[in-house]
């Protein structure tokens, strides 16, 4: 087995399917068993830190909430700063905000404007790419703050939901890396 196959197998073996969560008909991908396994979590962190290095990122943005759990150790491993993109109203001080539509309503995310500059190349990190709404809003938010989007890296991509097709125009050539595609 190759190293990539070994990592893929390890990560997949630590993701639990939970039927009908948070509502009937949804198969939730629970990453808490992966986070609880230090070897799997370390392999995930290493793989995402390698993406950060390959994109020339200067900072990592983690999307609330599981993107914080993944993004912060990736930033440390890659020797980069970490910036949280939060739900509206959670950050103190001056923020930039971006509203976006969800299949069941709308939401808004925020970032501290002073945390990003024109010199920054940002790798966005999250756990799952589903429809791409939150990631698309974060791309817009990062660009409005004056920074460049270096790429988007996720643990897993739910390909059947079409997030990649939605995000490719917004990424404008920046890579979208998914460690797992389900």
Beta strands, then each sheet from edge to edge (+ up, - down):
strand 1: 16-19
strand 2: 27-30
strand 3: 59-63
strand 4: 81-87
strand 5: 95-102
strand 6: 105-112
strand 7: 121-129
strand 8: 148-157
strand 9: 175-181
sheet 1: 1+ 2-
sheet 2: 5+ 6- 4+ 3+ 7+ 8+ 9+
end
